[in-house]
Amino acid sequence: MTCEYFGVCGSCNLGGVSYEEQLATKIDIEKQRFNALWDKEFDIIKSSDGAFRNRAEFRIWKTFDEKNDYIIDYAMNDKEKRPLIIKSCSIVSDDISKIMPILLENLSSDDDLNYKLFSAEFLSSTTSDMLVTLIYHRALNENWNLKAKELEKKLNIKIIGRSRKQKVILTDDCIEESLPINGEIFKFIYKEGGFTQPNQKVNIQMIEWVLNNMTAYDDLCELYCGGGNFTIPLSKKFNRVIATEISKTSIKSAKENCALNNVENIDFIRMSSEEFVEARNKVRDFTRLKDIDLDSYNFSTIFLDPPRAGLDETTTKLSAEFENIIYISCNPETLCRDLVELIKTHTIERFAFFDQFAYSNHIESGVILKRK
């Protein structure tokens, strides 16, 4: 992949070398990080070399000439965190790349749409469904609604307008996705404002890596389930699944995704991992669990996909009670910290790196552990 902004843009901080070189740089760093915990081969899941991001955010930047006429551009932060005007972005999906200049041209020619426009967020699916969120530093009025609806129809996209304490949904606030996973199609709805995996091709391979390397039997407990990205495919391998998530938006999406795929063996519960531990240990009663008997589950496996902070102490202790642990991490530093505790009771069986964010320092990891 080539990009004229490599070396300047703060997003792709490993830009300027080949894909294999940037990947090798990250893998070498992580191998050193984990060398005291794992001395066998790592599974490496590669990204496409360019056009891989199905989610992107750009600032909208206005420049004025001596006549006070303006030009609108997309902008990122450069390495010094200053605005960097860009004309294209090599890492976004082909659908996003294609719509970006067309959208900008239409916004530029309409003051009702570009007045105090601050940023644009793109969410696309591999099925070419597209949602664009336009964010403003002003209240959105009826003129904006009318113009935005015309633009939606003209560009065949979905548009949401946002400003302080205001969210205007014109048609819908989600996109539809279909993921082929081990020969089976899984359908998902991705909500605006909810978490989605940014690199769907790698996401598919992540799910397949888990499915193809885990030992599945009895029941599954999942913490930090999001919209059911892993939960729903994994549910095919277990008798019953209980999955928790703190976000209302994600839980709503997860239940809708469950219905889309005709899956009936999952109970999604909105609660934190700490609350689930309290419920399991009968420290507290929760009305959210009034129709669920936790004691009726025969858990063999716990699936963990925590935020960057990693696991809290209570969740780490809970994990030790399960025969199998599947841990997906977005932060190698906290994963390493957590594994130091988990290997006191469990043995690492498989270890993988997923290059979700090619050309950046970031890399995701997956670990499968079995109780000693």
N, C-alpha and C positions, 0 to 999 in steps of 0.2 A: 504494500500500500504506500502511496505517496500522498503528501499533503503540503501545500505551500506554506502552511503555518507551523510545521514541525520546527521545534527549537524556540518558538515564540509563544505559542498558545500554552496556557497553563493546564489544559485538560490532558493532552497526550504528552506527559512528561518523559516518556521513553521513545518519543518519535524521533525520526532521523536515521534509524537503523532498520534492518530487515525484520520481518515478523519473527523469524526463528531466533534472531539475536536478542530481541527484546524479551522473548519468552525464556530463553536460556538465562538471561540476567536475573529474572524473577525466580526461576526454579533454583538456581545456585544459591540465592539468598535464603530461600525457604529450606533447602536441604541442610544448610548449615544450622538454621534455627532448630530443626527437629532431629538433628543427627544423634542426639543422646536418647531419643525416644523411639526412633525407627531407622533401622539400618538395611532395610530391604528396598525393592524397587517401588517408586511412586508411579501411579497411573496418571498420565498427562492427557487432559482433555483440551484440545486446541480450539481456538476461535477461527472464524473466517477472517481472512486478511483484508479487512475493510468492509464497509456497509453492513455492520453487525448489530448496531444499536437500534432497538425498537422503541426506545424512549430517549428524548433529548430535551434540553432546556436552553434557551438563548435569550440574552438581553436584547431589547430593542433600543437602538442608539440613533439619535437625531443629530445631524450636523447642519449648520446654517452658513450660507454664503453672505457676501457683503450686502446683498439685497434682502436679507432675512428670509430667503427661500430655503427650504430644508430638504434633506435627503434622509431616508430611513434605511438603516442597515441592521443586520444581526451582529451581535457582539458577544465575545467570550472575555474572560480575564486572561491577561498574559501572565508570564511567570512572576511579574512584579505586582500582580493583582490590579493592573490598570486595564481599562477597556481596550479590547482588540477587535476592530471591525473585521468581519469575515464575509466572504462571498459564497462560501461553500463549506461543507464539513464531510470529510472522507469516512468517518466512522458510523454515520447514521445510515439506516436502512435505505434502500433504493426508493421506497415510497416517500419517506420523509425528505430525502434529498431532492426528489422531483417536485414536491409540493412547496418547498421552502421559497424559491424565487417567485413562483406564481402567487403565493400568498402575500409576499412582501410587496409585489407590484400592485396588488389590489388594495392593500392597506395604505400604501403610499399615496394613492389617488383619492382617498376619502378621509376627510378630517373627522367625521363622526366615528370612524373606526380607529384612527391613529392618534387622536388627541389624548395625551398623557398615557399612551400605551407604554408599559414598562418591560414586559417580557412575553415570550411565547413558549409554550410547552407542547411537545408533540408526543403522541402515544399511538403507535401503529401495531398492527398484527401481521402475521405471515400470510393472512388471507386478504390483506390490503384494506382492512377497516382502519379508519383514521379519525382521531380525536385531537383537536387543537384547543388549548386553553389560552386565552388572551387575558393578561393581567394588567390592570390599570391603577393609576394613582388618582382616580376620580370615580364618582358614582356613575353607573350606567343607566341611561334613560331610554325612552321609547324609540328615539331616532337610532340609537345604537342597536336596539333589538331588531328593527326593520332592516337596517343595512347588514347586520350580521346574518340574519336569516337568508337574505339574498345571496350573500357570499357562500354560505353553507350549500345552498342549492347549486350555485355556479361551479363550485370546486368539488362537489360531491364528497364533502367531509362533514364531520360533526364539530360544532363550535360551542365552547363554554366561555362566558365572560366572568371574570372575577375582579373584585375590588374590595376594599376594606368592609367587612361585614356584609358582603353581597356576592352571591353566586347565581348566575343566570344560565340555565340549561335551556337551549333552544330546541333540540331534538332528543338527545339522550346524553347520559353522562358516562357511557361505557363503550368499549369495543368488544367484538367477538373474536375469539381465537380458537383454532383447532390445531392440536399438537399430535403428530404421529409418534407414539411411544411403543417400542417393541411390537410394531405391526398393528397396533390398535389406536384408533383416533379418540382423543379426549378433548372435550369442548370446555372452554372457559369464557367467562365474562370478566373483563378487567375494568374496574371502576376508576374514574378520575379521582385522584387523591389517595387511592389505595396503593399498596406496594405491589409492583410487578417486577419480574426478572427482566433486566434490560437487554439481554442477549439471548433470544429465544432458541437459537440453534444450539448454543452451549447448554441452555436450560434443559432442552430435550435430552442431551447426552448425560447431564447430571442425574436426571431422574432414572434413565436407563442404567447408569452405573450403579445406583443404589439397588434397583430391582434385580440386576444381574449378579450382584455380589453379596446380598444379604441372605440370612437364613430366616425364613418366614414361617411362623406357626402361631396358633392361638391368637391372642389379641395384641393390638398396637396402641401405645400411648404416644401422642405427638404434642409437643409444646412449641409455641410460636408458629402456628400453622399457616398464618397469612390467609390467602384466599383459597387454600386447598391445593396449591400447586403440586406438592409431593403427596399430600394426603389421599387424594382421589385415585391416582394410579396405584399407590401402595395398598389401598383398601382392597384391591382385587386379590391380594396375597394373604390377607388375614381374615379371621372370623368376624371380629368386631374392632372398631377403632373409636377412640375418644381423642378429640383434638381441641386444644385451647389456643386462644389468641385474645389480646387485650383490645384490639381495634374493632370498633363497631362496624366500620366500613368493610373491613376484611372478613369478619364473621358473616355479615350479610352476603357478601360475594361468595364465600365458601358454601353457604347453604344453597344459593342459586346454582352454583357450579355442580354441587352434588345432585340436584334435581336434573340438570342438563344431561348428566351422564347416567341417570337412572341408578344411582348408588344409594343403597338404603342401610348400610351397616356402619355409618359414621354418625357420632354425636359430636356436633360442634358446640363449644361452650365459650362464652366470653368471660375469661378470667386470666389473671396473670399466672406465671409459673409459681410464684410464691403462694398465691391463693390456692392453686391446685394442690400443692404440697400440704397446706393446712387442711384442705378438705379430705385428702387421702389419709392423713394422720388423725382425722377427726378432732382437730383443734378448734375448728369453726364449722358452723352449718351455713350453707349457701342456698338461697331460694332458687338460684340458677340451676341447682342440681337436684331439685325436689323430685323430678321424674327419672333420675338416673341413679342407679345403685352401683357405686364404684366397686363394692365388694364382689359384685357378680362378674367382674372382668377377670380374665386369666391372662395377665400381661406377660408376654415373652420379650417384648422389644420396646424401647423408647427411642423416639426420633426427635432430635434437637436441631433447631435452626435459629439460634438466638441473634439478637442485634450485636453491634460491634463490641459492646461491653462484655459479651460472653455470658457464662453461667454465673448465677449467684450461688452462695454457699449451700442454701437449702436445696436447690435444683441439682447441684453436684452430688449431694448426699442421696437424693432421691434416685438418681441414675444408677447408683451402685446396687440398687435392689433388683435391677433388670438383668436378664440373661444376656441380652444383646443391646448395644448402644449404637445408634447411627447419628453422627454429629456432622452437620453441614455448617461451615464457618465462613463469615465474611471478613474475619480479622485474624490472621495467623498468630498475632501476638497473644491475644486472649485464648485462642485455641491451644497454644503451647502451654500456657499457664494452667488451663483446665485439664489437659491431658496428663500433666504431672500428678494430679489427684486421681483421675479416672483409671490410670494404669496400676494403681494400688490394688484394685479389685478386678480389673479387666485387662485383656491382652489385645493389642491392635492387630487386626486381621488384614485390613486393606487401608491404603492411604492414597488419596488422589488430589491433584491440583486442577482446578477448572479456570481457564483463562477467559472469564466473563468480560474483563475490562482490558482488552488488548491495547498495547502502547501506553498503558499507565502502570504505576507501581503496584496497583491493587491486583490481588488474585484471591480466588475463593478456594476452599479446601473441603475435603470430605474424608471422614474417618469412620471405619466400622470396627467395633470392639466386641469381644466376647468375654463373658465372665470366666475367671480362672477356675 
